[in-house]
Amino acid sequence: MQQNAPVAFEAGDDEQFLTLTVSLGDGGHFAPPAAVGFRVMELIRMFGLPIKAECGGACVCSTCHVRVPEAWRALLPPPSAEELAKLDEIPGADDTSRLSCQLIMTDALDGLEVEVQPDSLNREASWAAG
């Protein structure tokens, strides 16, 4: 199965991209451009990284599981009851776990770091980061 090519962002003259750092379990670190209002899961997919995200962001599958370092957790909105219920279904999920489809980029999250968890990596996809 081949993953679709990454989508290029087209910024206007007055738009500035935020930074998002995405780590994969194999030690790879990527910094896709991030725009305010996009879900972290969408940005990861647009950059061409192999995240499952099977439900496409509807918060029903828990296949976009990421871990967020402590320094960033206080800046994130608390998880909804729906997100917490999905996280409870993931063996080994803890306070650092979030669903990337529920994290929306804001100016306050410029530089956000997430680590895609092995249970959410699509190992069957061939991919090349943006």
C-alpha positions as CSV (number, residue, x, y, z in Angstrom):
1,M,0.0,0.0,0.0
2,Q,1.5,3.3,-1.0
3,Q,0.7,6.5,1.0
4,N,-0.5,9.5,-0.9
5,A,2.0,12.2,-1.6
6,P,2.2,14.9,1.0
7,V,0.1,18.0,0.5
8,A,2.0,21.2,0.2
9,F,1.0,24.2,2.2
10,E,0.5,27.4,0.3
11,A,1.0,30.4,2.6
12,G,0.0,33.9,1.7
13,D,2.5,36.7,2.2
14,D,1.1,37.4,5.7
15,E,0.9,33.8,6.9
16,Q,3.6,32.3,9.1
17,F,3.8,28.6,9.8
18,L,4.2,27.2,13.3
19,T,6.6,24.4,14.2
20,L,5.5,20.9,15.1
21,T,8.1,18.2,16.0
22,V,7.0,14.6,15.3
23,S,9.0,11.7,16.5
24,L,8.6,8.1,15.4
25,G,9.6,5.0,17.3
26,D,12.5,4.3,15.0
27,G,14.3,7.5,16.2
28,G,13.2,9.7,13.2
29,H,12.3,13.3,14.0
30,F,10.4,15.4,11.6
31,A,9.3,19.1,11.6
32,P,6.3,19.5,9.3
33,P,5.0,23.0,8.8
34,A,1.9,23.6,11.0
35,A,-0.9,26.1,10.5
36,V,-3.2,27.4,13.1
37,G,-6.5,25.5,13.2
38,F,-5.2,22.2,11.8
39,R,-5.4,19.0,13.8
40,V,-2.0,17.5,14.6
41,M,-3.2,14.2,13.0
42,E,-3.9,16.1,9.8
43,L,-0.5,17.7,9.8
44,I,1.2,14.4,10.3
45,R,-0.7,12.8,7.5
46,M,-0.1,15.8,5.1
47,F,3.6,15.5,5.7
48,G,3.4,11.9,4.6
49,L,4.3,10.2,7.9
50,P,2.9,6.7,8.4
51,I,0.2,7.3,11.1
52,K,-2.9,5.0,10.9
53,A,-5.6,7.5,11.9
54,E,-8.2,5.1,10.5
55,C,-11.3,7.1,11.4
56,G,-9.9,10.3,9.9
57,G,-10.2,12.4,13.0
58,A,-13.7,11.4,14.3
59,C,-12.3,10.2,17.7
60,V,-13.7,6.7,17.3
61,C,-10.7,4.5,16.6
62,S,-7.7,5.6,18.8
63,T,-5.2,4.9,16.0
64,C,-3.6,8.3,16.1
65,H,-2.1,7.8,19.6
66,V,0.7,10.1,20.5
67,R,2.6,10.9,23.6
68,V,3.2,14.6,24.6
69,P,6.1,15.7,26.8
70,E,5.2,17.1,30.2
71,A,6.3,20.6,29.2
72,W,3.6,20.8,26.5
73,R,0.7,19.0,28.4
74,A,-0.2,22.1,30.4
75,L,-0.7,24.1,27.2
76,L,-3.1,21.6,25.7
77,P,-6.8,21.7,26.4
78,P,-7.8,18.8,28.7
79,P,-9.0,15.7,26.9
80,S,-12.8,15.4,26.4
81,A,-14.7,12.5,28.0
82,E,-14.9,10.9,24.5
83,E,-11.1,11.1,24.1
84,L,-10.5,9.7,27.6
85,A,-12.8,6.8,26.8
86,K,-10.8,6.0,23.6
87,L,-7.5,6.4,25.5
88,D,-8.7,3.9,28.1
89,E,-8.9,1.3,25.3
90,I,-5.2,1.6,24.6
91,P,-3.0,-0.8,26.6
92,G,-0.2,1.2,28.3
93,A,-1.8,4.7,27.7
94,D,-1.0,7.1,30.5
95,D,-1.1,10.8,31.3
96,T,1.2,11.6,28.4
97,S,-1.1,9.9,25.9
98,R,-3.4,11.9,23.6
99,L,-5.2,11.3,20.3
100,S,-3.6,13.6,17.7
101,C,-7.0,14.1,16.0
102,Q,-8.1,16.0,19.1
103,L,-5.1,18.4,19.3
104,I,-5.6,21.5,17.3
105,M,-2.7,23.8,16.5
106,T,-2.8,27.3,18.0
107,D,-0.2,30.0,18.3
108,A,0.4,28.9,21.9
109,L,1.4,25.4,20.6
110,D,4.2,26.7,18.3
111,G,7.0,24.1,18.7
112,L,4.7,21.3,20.0
113,E,6.4,17.9,20.3
114,V,4.6,14.6,19.9
115,E,5.8,11.1,19.5
116,V,3.6,8.8,17.4
117,Q,3.2,5.5,19.3
118,P,4.0,2.1,17.8
119,D,0.3,1.1,18.0
120,S,-0.6,4.0,15.7
121,L,2.2,3.5,13.1
122,N,1.2,2.2,9.7
123,R,4.1,-0.1,9.1
124,E,2.7,-1.4,5.9
125,A,2.7,1.9,4.2
126,S,5.6,3.0,2.1
127,W,6.3,6.6,2.8
128,A,8.7,9.5,2.4
129,A,8.5,12.5,4.6
130,G,7.6,15.8,2.9
